[in-house]
């Protein structure tokens, strides 16, 4: 803070009043500090850039045979939950669906999801999605299938940050890097909404392609929809699509 002479000078510039509150005096001192800077004996240093608080090594998810270890994937998702304070309730781990879509690059392309309810009779669905830092949920779209209509959905980011991408004017930021294992680093849609906690983003249009990319602390997203039908999901990347549909 400034010295007493600076405070007195600042106070003399204020309108004459009969009583000065503690708050007013503090504001005067803070004004002097902002104008004159910190005392010479206090070093002026820029805040150091730090690595994200939670990181994962891709090789840790694969065994000697190169196969994706689902249990280690679940370990990472639970660690992400705890990092953000998400409630890890009993049985949560067992309900998790985790996949690297056969790419061998789980930290770059993958997804974990917990489907709480998928009512095909009354048509309502609730699911939480979990993305690791810098992980992409591959581009896909939904068809009509198994007597269900195409999925109408929207996403509410609860923790972290997600770039939610779909149709529209291309505006994809440079901090979104599509991994080479997804269509050689490309996608067909490039319009993003950068969504943080409390932001809800609806699907732009039924049948339209969409994907997501998590920020540096990952993302936990609640998805709401009319219904989910696995066999009616299609992915833009052929290898990813074949893996998801169980094709060799």
C-alpha angles and dihedrals in degrees: 000000000000123000126264094263089058090050092050091049091050092047091053089059092057121093113270110267133168096233134027116208123220089244093055092049091050091050090052091052092048090050091054091048092052092048100044100030129228121318115280092252092062111083117232105222131161115240111266117247111243132197119253112283092238125042137162133205112226094218091061090071096058133071129217089275091058093243121141112255106221093193092056088048089055090048089058093048092051088049088052090051092052092045090059097036094249110163109257098202125188112285094017095118092051091054094054120113110201129181143166090196090237094290100117087227104097096158090054102035124020148084144223121202140177113204106205098177137359108177106186093179099054094024107236130126137183125190138160119220124205123201124183119225110295092000121144125218100213122250112266145146138208131244133191109271146157091015089304124118120240113283118273106196149161137188133228114195109219103173133011123001135293132190101219108201131193144126120331141075110340111253103145111160124234091245089070109084115183107215120242090240088070111073089318092300098316142105133188096233124058108170111113137191111199103219128192131176112319096018116126119200120187124207106269095225137353112263091018123134120250143165142173139226122198126228126237094285095043124241139260112200134182113218122200124189146148094254142332123226116182095199091054095058117105127188127209092223108074096211091049090047093051091048093050093048092047096247120150 
